[in-house]
Amino acid sequence: MITKFQNLINGKWVDSLSGKTFENRNPANWNEVIGLFPSSSVEDVNLAVISARAAFEKWRLVPAPARGDIMRKIGDLLSKRKEEIAREMTREMGKVLTETRGDVQEGIDTAYYAATEGRRLFGNTVPSELPNKFAMAIRVPIGVAGIITPWNFPLAIPTWKMFPAILSGNTCVFKPAVDTPKTAATLVEVMMEAGLPDGVVNLVHGKGSDVGNAIVTHTDVDLISFTGSTGVGKQLSKDASDTLKRVSLELGGKNAQVVMDDADLDLALEGVLWGAFGTTGQRCTATSRLILHEKIYDKFLEMLVERTSKLRLGDGLLSNAEVGPIINESQRKNTQNYVKIGIKEGAKLVCGGNIATGEELKNGWFHEPTIFSEVKPNMRIATEEIFGPVLSVLKCNSLEDGITLLNKTIYGLSSSLYTKNINDAFKAIRDIQAGITYINVPTIGAEAHMPFGGVKQTGNGHREGGWTVYDFFTEWKAIYIDYSGKLQRAQIDNY
Ligand code: NAD
């Protein structure tokens, strides 16, 4: 018996109006159906937006510290269910259990951060230029937020968006990725259990082209927070422009780790293994280029290939698995396609390159961790986001050369430098074009209370995480109070 899941609209779990559904399956064992989910359409989105709009009128009046109390409860409930949710998430999207536990923890951290932000949401008071006049600026909620998310962090990313949105007094219409609807349903269930009033969060499952587009183009949705591919982000940005809504885009990456000749090579090796093959390379911050100083190039490459070839593939629920499956068939095909491209471009395949075989892997979308050496900066495998377990290795002859190569991309999300030279580290921090720079840390490992986002075509200038995301989910309102009892004209009566 396959479990059937529903949308959440105005506090009620309901089928899509059409009654249509889609299947969700386990990428480590495609024969295993996780559930059936509503294949929704524009009509379902319309109902969700009506619900979110009505709820907004009440929710915006709830004091922010009281909203924060609910966030704290959400954090408590997620903590209590951490293991269960992590297991469910591994089964749904494949990454190994240690990583899905981290995904839930990021949600917990984000909830507790939001809880305390309810007692801050600081505004400014500033002196007026006129006597007996008071000036201040406060943050106000904006309205209905459309939340559109990818599948690779099925819990953490929706929490980065919805917790600050809701804490700020907005309401949400949430459309998760079709590959991870179950984790989304669990998250929303927890949010409701914590005491959110009906309509503050609404969940509508379905395709991006149907549900996602209906949210983006809806005249009564005030803002969109989107994480996904750069291609979809660009289209979405055009689609949203007719209604002039505020849009935050967190998009793709082609992140690099530079290893200098003075680096601790063992440390750099652990870093690149985690950065390139953690989440099977399917992170926006994944290390997909490794730039090695020429003096350590051969030695480091040898160490890397040796360790990579020993990584254990397997169902992420098994305790010995180090690398899980790719999310679905089409993404694995995409990875295979890039392997072919790399070979054709003249790069040297030094590790992996194949669909993984073996009795216990045959029903899942497993792919060998793959390394190309002798990669040239203009090759497609050095410039395009692959979003799979493929690492391109390039050579540099100095720090400046390494940074130039690192910056040679249309993206600018994460970056990493391994060196023991403090001067080089600070030069890199200054010259690297990226939203995140790590020194002696791999390209992955963002913390919930720090700004998260990228430059260039990784986004459109907004940041998630920490205090910065509250700038996106609130509007500034300037307030003047004149207690002089007479008309005072700024710029005129005082000059
Ligand atoms: P995707 O762009 O295919 O889909 C993301 C979401 O957008 C999904 O929910 C999808 O259904 C929806 N969507 C698709 N078409 C749409 C449309 N026309 N209108 C509205 N919504 C639409 O991305 P994905 O495959 O789910 O995720 C992988 C991508 O996400 C990678 O490019 C990765 O780099 C990026 N990503 C970025 C970050 C970041 O913070 N920068 C984090 C994680 C993932």
Residues whose N, C-alpha, C, O or C-beta is under 5 A from the ligand:
A	BS01	NAD	I148 T149 P150 W151 K175 P176 A177 V178 G206 K207 G208 S209 G212 N213 T227 G228 S229 T230 V232 L236 E250 L251 G252 G253 R283 C284 T458
